[in-house]
Amino acid sequence: MATATQVQKSLQAAMRDALRIQDRFVAEPLFAKTSRGYLKSEGVSTLQRIKSNLQRRPAKAK
């Protein structure tokens, strides 16, 4: 079972992530039927950085 400090750290990390992407969230129009939204892309530079980080990681042996 997780200790209280581990739970607190997990909650803090989740809040950091939520606040980091908050400005990218776009809600559907007010009268939309699904009451959902979507996340705007951060842009091409972010995708390129993610891809380059994935290529640099060594493959895990199975």
PyMOL commands that set and color helices and strands:
alter all, ss='L'
color gray80, all
select helices_A, chain A and resi 4-24+44-56
alter helices_A, ss='H'
color red, helices_A
select strands_A, chain A and resi 25-27+37-39
alter strands_A, ss='S'
color yellow, strands_A
deselect
rebuild
show_as cartoon
